[in-house]
Amino acid sequence: MKNIVSSLKNSAKNFDKIAQLSKRLIPSSLLSKCGFKKEKGMSCKTILTDLMMLAFENKSLYQKAGKDKEMNGNLKTYYRFLENEKHQWEKLLYEIAEKVVFEISKLTTHRRHVLVIDDSLYERPCSKKVELSAWQFDHVDHVNKKGFRFLTVGWADGYSFIPLMFRLVSSRKTQTVPDGYDKRTLAYKRRADALKKMTDSAIEFLNKAKTLGAQYVTCDSWFSTPKTIRQIKNLGYDVVCHVKSNYLYCFDNGLYKAKFIQKHLDRSKEWCDLSGAKKINAAIVVLGSAKVTFKKDSDPIRLLFCKLKVSKNPDELAIIACTDMSLSSVEILELYAKRWSIEVFFKTCRGFLGFEDDSRALNYDTMVASKTICLLRYILISYNQRFESDHKTFSEMFYLFCDAIKDMCALNFAWELLFAFYDWAKGMTITCLDDFVSLFRNFIRELAPVDGFLSIS
């Protein structure tokens, strides 16, 4: 979080870098592939770049294009661009995120890559005419609020987080697709997808993200129902998630809840050594683990029972479930800790990237467009911050040094060969050879200081 925030505070210095990254990662061919086309006027790439740079200048679209008229196009030009129903924003976001992930994934091992699922509340209060807006339960304030569930699936390796796909989810109990849309169009399909269950949308996203090669999926207790875990396992992933304590587990030929299983934990030497939590975190105490299965399920899972020292309730347990039985307790907690990067992502988008203040549109397509632009900004910042602070990205400099070392070794070999030839020709009365060697040695010394590693008599 500190690295991302520091990059945002220095956005004035990094403005040119981010603009260059935007031009490189979002070529015109990709925009054309995703349905971004214009017959006349400004190009789609110029309009999209102007919209993405607004957050880094701390100005709204009205201030830049309407009031101050600092942008090239008219204010209505940008509004028409955002409202266009034929623009495939979801495809554009995934194509760019996939390109960035393939570059970043080379810096870490494959076992550290995870996919993270989570949702956040996108609140639209006092907006009765917002398309598909519905009452949503806020798990933080424990009240119902008008708006959408902002479902997101992202890729993380413990250092960077790249959002892959998102969906503004409404409620199918109170909302339906408005009339007037052809079922074959992208606009109708986008609104029909908004009425799907969040778990079904998450499974759909994970199935599409199989091309990235991530092995693990992390999520909180809302997505960790036995049915969802089974569906994720069928896609070929292993799940590391926080589970609720009221589930029934098959343990010791019976169905029991977590509190009963806690009394019969596996207290092997490994878990007893980790009870001090020195290898994990000073605030976490690992109580033990148990091998169980869900009801009507044959695949085993490992339950890791943890306790937080800073918790207000001393009896509160944190139960982490893992479907990969080969992982140790430290590896399980390290994989689950990568889930926190999506919380940082939500907070950064809300506080710095104009997630809620960028657009107060009533049209659903415009809301999808503005949220996609917000996520593209985060991808550019995360990409720029990774390649400026991670020492592994200095690979080109490392290979340049390696080439220099090889050249020095070749130079050393040339000197040895020359002096071997000189010793062989000592008995010959050839004066020009001495002159040639001395001149050649002076010439080589001007090119490279070889006295430090060659002893020339």
C-alpha positions as CSV (number, residue, x, y, z in Angstrom):
1,M,0.0,0.0,0.0
2,K,2.8,2.5,0.9
3,N,4.5,1.8,-2.5
4,I,1.4,2.5,-4.4
5,V,0.5,5.6,-2.5
6,S,4.0,7.0,-2.8
7,S,3.8,6.5,-6.6
8,L,0.4,8.3,-6.6
9,K,1.8,11.2,-4.6
10,N,4.6,11.5,-7.1
11,S,2.2,11.2,-10.0
12,A,3.3,14.6,-11.3
13,K,6.8,13.3,-11.8
14,N,5.7,10.0,-13.2
15,F,3.0,11.6,-15.5
16,D,5.1,11.3,-18.6
17,K,6.1,7.7,-17.8
18,I,2.5,6.7,-17.2
19,A,1.5,8.4,-20.5
20,Q,4.2,6.5,-22.4
21,L,3.1,3.2,-20.7
22,S,-0.5,4.0,-21.8
23,K,0.6,4.4,-25.4
24,R,2.7,1.2,-25.3
25,L,0.3,-1.1,-23.5
26,I,-2.9,0.2,-25.3
27,P,-2.1,0.2,-29.0
28,S,-4.6,1.3,-31.6
29,S,-4.8,-2.3,-33.0
30,L,-6.0,-3.6,-29.6
31,L,-8.7,-0.8,-29.5
32,S,-9.9,-1.7,-32.9
33,K,-10.0,-5.4,-31.9
34,C,-12.2,-4.5,-29.0
35,G,-14.7,-2.6,-31.1
36,F,-13.4,1.0,-30.5
37,K,-13.9,2.7,-33.9
38,K,-14.7,6.3,-35.0
39,E,-15.5,7.5,-38.4
40,K,-14.2,11.1,-37.9
41,G,-12.8,13.5,-35.4
42,M,-10.4,12.5,-32.6
43,S,-9.1,8.9,-32.5
44,C,-10.3,6.5,-29.8
45,K,-6.8,6.2,-28.5
46,T,-6.5,9.9,-27.9
47,I,-9.8,10.1,-26.1
48,L,-9.0,7.1,-23.9
49,T,-5.6,8.5,-23.0
50,D,-7.1,11.8,-22.0
51,L,-9.7,10.1,-19.8
52,M,-7.1,8.0,-18.1
53,M,-4.8,11.0,-17.3
54,L,-7.6,12.9,-15.5
55,A,-7.0,11.3,-12.2
56,F,-3.3,12.1,-12.2
57,E,-4.1,15.8,-12.8
58,N,-6.7,16.0,-10.0
59,K,-9.3,17.4,-12.4
60,S,-12.7,16.2,-13.5
61,L,-13.8,15.8,-17.1
62,Y,-16.0,18.9,-16.8
63,Q,-13.0,21.0,-15.6
64,K,-10.7,19.9,-18.3
65,A,-13.0,19.7,-21.4
66,G,-16.0,21.9,-20.4
67,K,-14.9,24.8,-18.2
68,D,-11.2,25.3,-18.9
69,K,-11.2,23.6,-22.4
70,E,-7.7,22.2,-21.9
71,M,-8.5,19.0,-23.8
72,N,-8.6,18.6,-27.6
73,G,-12.2,17.4,-27.9
74,N,-15.6,18.7,-26.9
75,L,-17.2,17.6,-23.6
76,K,-19.9,15.8,-25.6
77,T,-17.3,13.9,-27.5
78,Y,-16.1,12.2,-24.3
79,Y,-19.6,11.5,-23.1
80,R,-20.5,9.8,-26.4
81,F,-17.4,7.8,-26.2
82,L,-18.3,6.5,-22.7
83,E,-21.9,5.8,-23.6
84,N,-21.2,3.8,-26.7
85,E,-22.8,0.3,-26.3
86,K,-20.5,-1.4,-28.8
87,H,-17.2,-0.8,-26.9
88,Q,-16.0,-4.1,-25.4
89,W,-14.5,-2.7,-22.2
90,E,-14.3,-6.1,-20.5
91,K,-12.3,-7.5,-23.3
92,L,-10.0,-4.5,-23.4
93,L,-9.3,-4.7,-19.7
94,Y,-8.5,-8.5,-19.8
95,E,-6.2,-8.1,-22.8
96,I,-4.1,-5.4,-21.2
97,A,-4.0,-7.2,-17.8
98,E,-3.0,-10.5,-19.5
99,K,-0.1,-8.7,-21.3
100,V,1.1,-7.1,-18.0
101,V,0.8,-10.4,-16.1
102,F,2.9,-12.3,-18.6
103,E,5.7,-9.7,-18.1
104,I,5.5,-9.6,-14.3
105,S,5.0,-13.3,-13.8
106,K,8.6,-14.0,-15.0
107,L,10.0,-12.2,-11.9
108,T,8.6,-14.8,-9.3
109,T,8.2,-18.5,-9.1
110,H,5.0,-20.1,-10.4
111,R,3.9,-21.4,-6.9
112,R,3.6,-17.8,-5.7
113,H,1.0,-16.8,-8.2
114,V,-2.6,-16.7,-7.0
115,L,-6.0,-15.5,-8.2
116,V,-8.0,-13.4,-5.8
117,I,-11.8,-13.1,-5.6
118,D,-13.6,-10.4,-3.7
119,D,-16.4,-7.9,-3.9
120,S,-17.0,-4.4,-2.6
121,L,-19.9,-2.1,-2.4
122,Y,-20.3,0.6,-5.1
123,E,-22.8,2.9,-3.5
124,R,-25.2,5.1,-5.5
125,P,-27.4,6.8,-2.8
126,C,-30.2,9.2,-3.7
127,S,-30.2,8.0,-7.3
128,K,-33.6,6.5,-8.2
129,K,-33.0,6.5,-11.9
130,V,-29.7,4.7,-12.0
131,E,-30.0,1.8,-14.3
132,L,-30.1,-1.6,-12.6
133,S,-29.4,-0.1,-9.2
134,A,-30.6,-2.2,-6.3
135,W,-30.5,-2.5,-2.5
136,Q,-27.2,-4.2,-1.4
137,F,-26.2,-5.3,2.1
138,D,-23.1,-3.5,3.3
139,H,-21.0,-6.0,5.4
140,V,-19.1,-3.2,7.0
141,D,-21.9,-1.0,8.3
142,H,-24.4,-3.9,8.4
143,V,-27.1,-1.9,6.7
144,N,-28.7,-2.0,3.2
145,K,-27.6,0.6,0.7
146,K,-28.5,1.4,-2.8
147,G,-25.9,0.6,-5.5
148,F,-24.0,-2.4,-6.9
149,R,-21.7,-5.2,-5.8
150,F,-18.3,-4.5,-7.5
151,L,-17.1,-8.1,-8.1
152,T,-13.4,-8.3,-9.0
153,V,-11.0,-11.1,-9.9
154,G,-7.3,-10.2,-9.9
155,W,-3.8,-11.8,-10.1
156,A,-1.3,-11.4,-7.3
157,D,2.2,-12.7,-6.5
158,G,2.7,-11.0,-3.1
159,Y,4.2,-7.9,-4.6
160,S,1.9,-6.7,-7.4
161,F,-1.8,-6.9,-7.9
162,I,-3.3,-6.8,-11.4
163,P,-7.1,-6.6,-11.7
164,L,-8.3,-9.0,-14.5
165,M,-12.1,-8.8,-14.7
166,F,-14.9,-7.1,-12.9
167,R,-18.7,-6.9,-12.9
168,L,-21.2,-4.5,-11.4
169,V,-23.6,-7.0,-10.0
170,S,-27.3,-6.0,-9.3
171,S,-30.1,-8.0,-7.7
172,R,-32.1,-10.3,-9.9
173,K,-34.9,-10.3,-7.3
174,T,-35.8,-6.7,-7.9
175,Q,-34.3,-5.8,-11.3
176,T,-34.8,-7.0,-14.9
177,V,-33.1,-6.2,-18.2
178,P,-34.8,-3.0,-19.5
179,D,-36.9,-3.3,-22.6
180,G,-35.6,-2.1,-25.9
181,Y,-32.4,-4.1,-26.1
182,D,-31.9,-6.8,-28.7
183,K,-30.8,-10.0,-27.1
184,R,-28.0,-10.4,-29.6
185,T,-26.3,-7.2,-28.7
186,L,-23.5,-6.6,-26.3
187,A,-25.6,-4.1,-24.3
188,Y,-28.2,-6.8,-23.5
189,K,-25.6,-9.4,-22.6
190,R,-23.8,-7.0,-20.3
191,R,-27.0,-6.2,-18.4
192,A,-28.0,-9.9,-18.3
193,D,-24.7,-10.7,-16.8
194,A,-25.2,-8.1,-14.1
195,L,-28.2,-10.1,-12.8
196,K,-26.3,-13.3,-12.4
197,K,-25.3,-14.6,-8.9
198,M,-21.9,-13.5,-7.8
199,T,-20.6,-17.0,-7.3
200,D,-21.6,-17.9,-10.9
201,S,-19.9,-14.8,-12.2
202,A,-16.8,-15.7,-10.2
203,I,-16.6,-19.2,-11.6
204,E,-17.0,-17.7,-15.1
205,F,-14.1,-15.4,-14.5
206,L,-11.9,-18.1,-13.1
207,N,-12.6,-20.3,-16.1
208,K,-11.5,-17.5,-18.4
209,A,-8.4,-16.8,-16.4
210,K,-7.0,-20.3,-16.8
211,T,-4.7,-19.0,-19.5
212,L,-2.6,-17.2,-16.9
213,G,-1.4,-20.5,-15.4
214,A,-2.1,-19.6,-11.7
215,Q,-2.5,-22.7,-9.5
216,Y,-4.2,-21.2,-6.4
217,V,-7.4,-19.2,-5.7
218,T,-7.8,-17.2,-2.5
219,C,-11.0,-15.8,-1.2
220,D,-12.8,-14.8,2.0
221,S,-15.6,-16.7,3.8
222,W,-18.3,-15.2,1.6
223,F,-17.1,-17.2,-1.5
224,S,-15.9,-20.3,0.4
225,T,-19.1,-22.4,0.5
226,P,-18.6,-26.1,-0.1
227,K,-20.4,-25.8,-3.5
228,T,-18.1,-23.0,-4.7
229,I,-15.0,-24.7,-3.5
230,R,-16.0,-27.9,-5.4
231,Q,-16.7,-25.9,-8.6
232,I,-13.3,-24.2,-8.3
233,K,-11.6,-27.5,-7.8
234,N,-13.3,-28.9,-10.9
235,L,-11.7,-26.0,-12.9
236,G,-8.2,-27.3,-11.9
237,Y,-7.4,-24.8,-9.2
238,D,-6.4,-25.4,-5.5
239,V,-8.3,-23.2,-3.0
240,V,-6.9,-21.4,0.0
241,C,-9.7,-19.6,1.8
242,H,-11.2,-18.5,5.1
243,V,-14.2,-20.6,6.0
244,K,-17.1,-20.1,8.4
245,S,-17.2,-22.0,11.7
246,N,-20.8,-23.2,11.4
247,Y,-20.1,-25.6,8.5
248,L,-20.3,-29.4,9.1
249,Y,-17.2,-31.4,8.3
250,C,-16.7,-35.1,8.1
251,F,-14.2,-35.9,10.8
252,D,-13.5,-39.2,12.5
253,N,-16.5,-40.9,10.9
254,G,-18.9,-38.2,12.0
255,L,-20.3,-34.8,11.1
256,Y,-18.9,-32.1,13.4
257,K,-18.5,-28.3,13.6
258,A,-15.2,-26.5,13.9
259,K,-15.3,-26.2,17.7
260,F,-15.5,-29.9,18.2
261,I,-12.7,-30.5,15.7
262,Q,-10.5,-28.0,17.5
263,K,-10.4,-30.3,20.6
264,H,-8.9,-33.1,18.4
265,L,-6.3,-31.2,16.5
266,D,-3.2,-32.6,15.0
267,R,-0.5,-31.3,17.4
268,S,2.6,-32.7,15.7
269,K,6.0,-31.2,16.2
270,E,5.6,-29.0,13.2
271,W,2.5,-27.3,14.6
272,C,3.8,-27.0,18.1
273,D,6.9,-25.2,16.8
274,L,4.7,-22.8,15.0
275,S,2.5,-22.0,18.0
276,G,4.8,-19.1,18.9
277,A,4.2,-17.8,15.4
278,K,7.8,-16.5,15.0
279,K,8.0,-17.6,11.4
280,I,4.6,-16.2,10.4
281,N,3.6,-13.1,12.3
282,A,3.8,-11.8,15.9
283,A,0.0,-11.4,16.0
284,I,-0.9,-15.0,14.8
285,V,-0.9,-18.1,16.9
286,V,-1.3,-21.4,15.0
287,L,-3.2,-23.9,17.2
288,G,-3.1,-26.9,14.8
289,S,-4.6,-28.6,11.8
290,A,-7.1,-31.3,10.9
291,K,-7.7,-33.3,7.8
292,V,-11.4,-33.3,7.0
293,T,-13.9,-33.4,4.1
294,F,-17.1,-31.5,3.4
295,K,-20.4,-33.3,3.6
296,K,-21.2,-35.3,0.4
297,D,-17.6,-34.7,-0.8
298,S,-14.7,-37.1,-1.0
299,D,-11.8,-34.8,-1.7
300,P,-9.9,-34.1,1.6
301,I,-9.1,-30.5,2.8
302,R,-6.8,-29.3,5.5
303,L,-8.2,-26.9,8.1
304,L,-5.7,-24.6,9.7
305,F,-6.9,-23.2,13.1
306,C,-5.4,-19.8,14.0
307,K,-6.0,-17.3,16.7
308,L,-5.3,-13.6,16.6
309,K,-3.7,-12.0,19.6
310,V,-5.1,-8.6,18.9
311,S,-8.7,-9.8,18.6
312,K,-11.3,-8.4,21.0
313,N,-12.8,-11.9,21.5
314,P,-10.2,-14.3,22.9
315,D,-12.2,-17.3,21.8
316,E,-12.5,-16.2,18.1
317,L,-10.8,-18.5,15.6
318,A,-9.6,-17.9,12.1
319,I,-10.1,-21.1,10.1
320,I,-8.1,-21.4,6.9
321,A,-9.0,-24.2,4.5
322,C,-6.6,-25.5,1.8
323,T,-7.3,-28.2,-0.8
324,D,-3.6,-28.8,-1.5
325,M,-2.5,-31.3,1.2
326,S,1.2,-31.0,0.3
327,L,1.5,-27.4,1.6
328,S,2.9,-26.6,5.1
329,S,1.3,-24.2,7.5
330,V,3.6,-21.4,6.6
331,E,2.9,-21.8,2.9
332,I,-0.8,-21.9,3.5
333,L,-0.8,-18.6,5.5
334,E,1.6,-17.0,3.0
335,L,-0.8,-17.8,0.1
336,Y,-3.8,-16.6,2.0
337,A,-2.0,-13.3,3.0
338,K,-1.8,-12.4,-0.8
339,R,-5.6,-12.0,-0.6
340,W,-5.1,-8.7,1.2
341,S,-3.7,-7.1,-1.9
342,I,-7.3,-6.8,-3.3
343,E,-8.3,-4.9,-0.2
344,V,-5.5,-2.4,-0.9
345,F,-6.7,-2.3,-4.5
346,F,-10.2,-1.3,-3.5
347,K,-9.0,1.4,-1.1
348,T,-6.6,2.9,-3.6
349,C,-9.2,3.1,-6.3
350,R,-11.7,4.8,-4.0
351,G,-9.2,7.2,-2.5
352,F,-6.9,8.2,-5.4
353,L,-8.2,7.0,-8.8
354,G,-11.7,8.4,-8.9
355,F,-13.6,5.2,-8.5
356,E,-16.7,6.9,-7.1
357,D,-16.2,10.6,-8.1
358,D,-15.1,10.1,-11.7
359,S,-18.6,9.5,-13.1
360,R,-22.1,9.9,-11.7
361,A,-23.8,8.6,-14.8
362,L,-27.2,6.9,-14.9
363,N,-26.4,4.7,-17.9
364,Y,-25.1,1.2,-17.1
365,D,-22.6,1.2,-20.1
366,T,-21.1,4.5,-18.9
367,M,-20.6,3.1,-15.4
368,V,-18.8,0.1,-16.8
369,A,-16.6,2.3,-19.0
370,S,-15.6,4.6,-16.1
371,K,-14.8,1.6,-13.8
372,T,-12.7,0.0,-16.6
373,I,-10.7,3.3,-17.0
374,C,-10.2,3.4,-13.2
375,L,-8.8,-0.2,-13.3
376,L,-6.6,0.6,-16.2
377,R,-5.1,3.4,-14.2
378,Y,-4.3,1.0,-11.4
379,I,-2.6,-1.4,-13.8
380,L,-0.4,1.3,-15.2
381,I,0.6,2.5,-11.7
382,S,1.3,-1.1,-10.5
383,Y,3.3,-1.9,-13.6
384,N,5.4,1.3,-13.3
385,Q,6.0,0.8,-9.6
386,R,7.0,-2.8,-10.0
387,F,9.6,-2.1,-12.7
388,E,11.1,0.8,-10.8
389,S,11.5,-0.7,-7.4
390,D,12.0,-4.5,-8.0
391,H,15.7,-5.3,-8.4
392,K,14.9,-8.3,-10.5
393,T,13.8,-6.0,-13.3
394,F,17.4,-4.8,-13.7
395,S,18.2,-7.9,-15.7
396,E,19.4,-6.0,-18.8
397,M,22.1,-4.3,-16.7
398,F,23.1,-7.7,-15.2
399,Y,23.6,-9.2,-18.7
400,L,25.6,-6.2,-19.8
401,F,28.0,-6.8,-16.9
402,C,28.2,-10.4,-17.9
403,D,29.1,-9.5,-21.5
404,A,31.7,-7.1,-20.1
405,I,33.2,-9.9,-18.0
406,K,33.3,-12.2,-21.1
407,D,35.1,-9.5,-23.1
408,M,37.7,-9.2,-20.3
409,C,38.3,-12.9,-20.3
410,A,38.7,-12.9,-24.1
411,L,41.2,-10.0,-23.7
412,N,43.1,-12.0,-21.0
413,F,43.3,-15.0,-23.4
414,A,44.6,-12.7,-26.2
415,W,47.4,-11.5,-24.0
416,E,48.3,-15.0,-23.0
417,L,48.4,-16.1,-26.6
418,L,50.5,-13.2,-27.6
419,F,53.1,-13.7,-24.9
420,A,53.2,-17.4,-25.7
421,F,54.0,-16.6,-29.3
422,Y,56.6,-14.0,-28.1
423,D,58.4,-16.6,-25.9
424,W,58.4,-19.0,-28.8
425,A,59.9,-16.3,-31.1
426,K,62.6,-15.1,-28.6
427,G,65.4,-17.1,-30.3
428,M,64.7,-15.5,-33.6
429,T,66.4,-12.3,-34.5
430,I,63.4,-10.3,-35.5
431,T,63.5,-6.7,-34.4
432,C,60.1,-5.7,-35.9
433,L,58.4,-8.3,-33.5
434,D,59.5,-6.3,-30.4
435,D,58.3,-3.1,-31.9
436,F,55.0,-4.7,-32.8
437,V,54.4,-6.1,-29.3
438,S,55.2,-2.8,-27.6
439,L,53.0,-0.9,-29.9
440,F,50.2,-3.4,-29.5
441,R,50.5,-3.4,-25.7
442,N,50.2,0.4,-25.5
443,F,47.2,0.3,-27.8
444,I,45.4,-2.3,-25.7
445,R,46.2,-0.4,-22.4
446,E,44.5,2.7,-23.9
447,L,41.4,0.6,-24.6
448,A,41.2,-1.2,-21.2
449,P,43.3,-1.0,-18.0
450,V,44.5,-4.6,-17.9
451,D,47.3,-4.0,-15.4
452,G,45.0,-4.8,-12.5
453,F,44.5,-8.4,-13.5
454,L,47.5,-9.1,-15.8
455,S,51.1,-9.2,-14.6
456,I,53.2,-8.2,-17.5
457,S,56.9,-8.6,-17.0
